[in-house]
Amino acid sequence: MQPVSTLLFFVGYLLALPIAFRMTSVVAKQHRMAFTGHQLGVFLATVGWLTRGAFVVVLIHAAWMIGVRIWFSANPGSSSG
């Protein structure tokens, strides 16, 4: 087991998943802080997968980050921080 990648998984998914479960609300209300936290969490988890050499999983995570970013940018909701 690689302790660095395990730590990145733990911190990244702990940060990203709770926000991902309410992503519709985050996008609709344009919660920028929550969105940034989600993106940071996915990025950390992606780096964890990268350190293990799981390039397919890295591509899936990168596609998710890009897709959610496009979704967030395309939705003109109220700006609430």
SEKEBA-17142 format. One record per atom (N, C-alpha, C): residue number from 1; x, y, z. Coordinates in steps of 0.1 Angstrom, whole numbers. Layout:
N
{r NUM,{X,Y,Z}},
...
***
This chain:
81
{r 1,{8,-12,0}},
{r 1,{0,0,0}},
{r 1,{9,12,0}},
{r 2,{5,22,-8}},
{r 2,{13,34,-9}},
{r 2,{6,45,1}},
{r 3,{13,48,11}},
{r 3,{7,57,21}},
{r 3,{3,71,15}},
{r 4,{11,76,6}},
{r 4,{8,90,1}},
{r 4,{-5,90,-7}},
{r 5,{-6,80,-16}},
{r 5,{-18,79,-24}},
{r 5,{-30,76,-16}},
{r 6,{-29,68,-5}},
{r 6,{-40,65,4}},
{r 6,{-44,78,11}},
{r 7,{-35,86,15}},
{r 7,{-38,98,22}},
{r 7,{-45,108,12}},
{r 8,{-40,108,-1}},
{r 8,{-47,117,-11}},
{r 8,{-61,112,-13}},
{r 9,{-63,99,-14}},
{r 9,{-77,93,-16}},
{r 9,{-86,98,-5}},
{r 10,{-81,96,8}},
{r 10,{-89,98,19}},
{r 10,{-93,113,20}},
{r 11,{-83,122,19}},
{r 11,{-86,136,20}},
{r 11,{-95,141,8}},
{r 12,{-91,136,-4}},
{r 12,{-98,140,-16}},
{r 12,{-112,136,-17}},
{r 13,{-115,123,-14}},
{r 13,{-129,118,-15}},
{r 13,{-137,123,-3}},
{r 14,{-130,125,8}},
{r 14,{-138,131,20}},
{r 14,{-142,145,17}},
{r 15,{-135,152,9}},
{r 15,{-139,166,5}},
{r 15,{-148,166,-6}},
{r 16,{-146,157,-16}},
{r 16,{-154,158,-29}},
{r 16,{-168,151,-28}},
{r 17,{-169,140,-22}},
{r 17,{-181,132,-22}},
{r 17,{-193,139,-16}},
{r 18,{-192,144,-4}},
{r 18,{-204,151,2}},
{r 18,{-209,162,-7}},
{r 19,{-200,169,-14}},
{r 19,{-204,180,-22}},
{r 19,{-210,175,-35}},
{r 20,{-204,164,-40}},
{r 20,{-209,157,-53}},
{r 20,{-224,153,-51}},
{r 21,{-227,148,-39}},
{r 21,{-241,143,-37}},
{r 21,{-251,154,-37}},
{r 22,{-247,167,-36}},
{r 22,{-256,178,-37}},
{r 22,{-252,188,-48}},
{r 23,{-245,182,-58}},
{r 23,{-240,190,-69}},
{r 23,{-251,198,-76}},
{r 24,{-263,192,-78}},
{r 24,{-274,200,-84}},
{r 24,{-277,213,-77}},
{r 25,{-277,212,-64}},
{r 25,{-280,224,-56}},
{r 25,{-268,234,-57}},
{r 26,{-256,229,-57}},
{r 26,{-244,237,-57}},
{r 26,{-244,245,-71}},
{r 27,{-247,238,-81}},
{r 27,{-247,244,-95}},
{r 27,{-259,254,-96}},
{r 28,{-270,250,-91}},
{r 28,{-282,259,-93}},
{r 28,{-281,272,-85}},
{r 29,{-275,271,-73}},
{r 29,{-273,283,-65}},
{r 29,{-259,289,-66}},
{r 30,{-251,284,-75}},
{r 30,{-237,289,-78}},
{r 30,{-229,291,-65}},
{r 31,{-228,281,-57}},
{r 31,{-220,281,-45}},
{r 31,{-206,279,-49}},
{r 32,{-199,290,-50}},
{r 32,{-185,289,-55}},
{r 32,{-175,282,-45}},
{r 33,{-177,284,-33}},
{r 33,{-168,278,-23}},
{r 33,{-170,263,-23}},
{r 34,{-182,258,-23}},
{r 34,{-185,244,-23}},
{r 34,{-179,238,-36}},
{r 35,{-181,245,-47}},
{r 35,{-176,240,-60}},
{r 35,{-161,239,-60}},
{r 36,{-155,249,-55}},
{r 36,{-140,249,-54}},
{r 36,{-135,238,-45}},
{r 37,{-142,235,-34}},
{r 37,{-139,224,-25}},
{r 37,{-140,211,-32}},
{r 38,{-151,210,-40}},
{r 38,{-153,197,-47}},
{r 38,{-142,195,-58}},
{r 39,{-138,206,-65}},
{r 39,{-128,204,-75}},
{r 39,{-114,201,-69}},
{r 40,{-112,207,-57}},
{r 40,{-99,204,-50}},
{r 40,{-99,190,-45}},
{r 41,{-110,185,-40}},
{r 41,{-111,171,-36}},
{r 41,{-109,161,-47}},
{r 42,{-115,164,-58}},
{r 42,{-114,155,-70}},
{r 42,{-99,155,-75}},
{r 43,{-93,167,-75}},
{r 43,{-79,169,-79}},
{r 43,{-70,160,-70}},
{r 44,{-72,161,-57}},
{r 44,{-64,153,-48}},
{r 44,{-65,138,-50}},
{r 45,{-78,134,-52}},
{r 45,{-80,120,-55}},
{r 45,{-74,116,-68}},
{r 46,{-74,125,-78}},
{r 46,{-68,122,-91}},
{r 46,{-53,120,-90}},
{r 47,{-47,129,-82}},
{r 47,{-33,128,-79}},
{r 47,{-29,115,-72}},
{r 48,{-38,111,-63}},
{r 48,{-36,98,-57}},
{r 48,{-36,86,-67}},
{r 49,{-46,87,-76}},
{r 49,{-46,76,-86}},
{r 49,{-34,77,-96}},
{r 50,{-30,89,-98}},
{r 50,{-18,91,-107}},
{r 50,{-6,85,-101}},
{r 51,{-4,86,-88}},
{r 51,{8,81,-81}},
{r 51,{7,65,-81}},
{r 52,{-4,60,-83}},
{r 52,{-5,45,-84}},
{r 52,{-5,40,-99}},
{r 53,{-5,49,-108}},
{r 53,{-3,46,-122}},
{r 53,{-17,41,-128}},
{r 54,{-28,45,-122}},
{r 54,{-41,41,-128}},
{r 54,{-46,52,-137}},
{r 55,{-40,52,-149}},
{r 55,{-43,63,-159}},
{r 55,{-57,64,-164}},
{r 56,{-64,53,-165}},
{r 56,{-78,53,-169}},
{r 56,{-86,60,-159}},
{r 57,{-84,57,-146}},
{r 57,{-92,64,-136}},
{r 57,{-88,78,-135}},
{r 58,{-76,82,-138}},
{r 58,{-72,96,-139}},
{r 58,{-80,103,-150}},
{r 59,{-81,97,-161}},
{r 59,{-89,103,-172}},
{r 59,{-103,104,-169}},
{r 60,{-109,94,-162}},
{r 60,{-123,95,-158}},
{r 60,{-125,107,-148}},
{r 61,{-116,108,-139}},
{r 61,{-117,119,-129}},
{r 61,{-116,133,-136}},
{r 62,{-106,134,-146}},
{r 62,{-104,146,-153}},
{r 62,{-116,150,-161}},
{r 63,{-122,140,-167}},
{r 63,{-134,142,-175}},
{r 63,{-146,147,-166}},
{r 64,{-147,141,-154}},
{r 64,{-157,146,-145}},
{r 64,{-154,160,-141}},
{r 65,{-142,164,-138}},
{r 65,{-139,177,-134}},
{r 65,{-142,187,-145}},
{r 66,{-139,184,-157}},
{r 66,{-142,193,-169}},
{r 66,{-157,194,-171}},
{r 67,{-164,182,-170}},
{r 67,{-178,183,-173}},
{r 67,{-186,191,-162}},
{r 68,{-182,189,-150}},
{r 68,{-188,197,-139}},
{r 68,{-185,212,-140}},
{r 69,{-173,214,-144}},
{r 69,{-169,228,-146}},
{r 69,{-177,235,-157}},
{r 70,{-179,228,-168}},
{r 70,{-188,233,-179}},
{r 70,{-202,235,-174}},
{r 71,{-207,225,-167}},
{r 71,{-221,226,-161}},
{r 71,{-222,238,-152}},
{r 72,{-212,240,-143}},
{r 72,{-213,251,-134}},
{r 72,{-212,264,-141}},
{r 73,{-203,265,-151}},
{r 73,{-202,278,-158}},
{r 73,{-214,281,-167}},
{r 74,{-220,271,-172}},
{r 74,{-232,273,-181}},
{r 74,{-245,276,-174}},
{r 75,{-245,274,-161}},
{r 75,{-257,277,-154}},
{r 75,{-257,291,-147}},
{r 76,{-264,300,-152}},
{r 76,{-264,314,-147}},
{r 76,{-274,315,-134}},
{r 77,{-269,310,-123}},
{r 77,{-277,311,-111}},
{r 77,{-273,323,-103}},
{r 78,{-279,325,-91}},
{r 78,{-276,336,-83}},
{r 78,{-262,334,-76}},
{r 79,{-254,343,-75}},
{r 79,{-241,342,-69}},
{r 79,{-242,343,-54}},
{r 80,{-238,332,-47}},
{r 80,{-240,333,-33}},
{r 80,{-227,328,-26}},
{r 81,{-216,331,-31}},
{r 81,{-204,329,-23}},
{r 81,{-196,317,-26}},
***
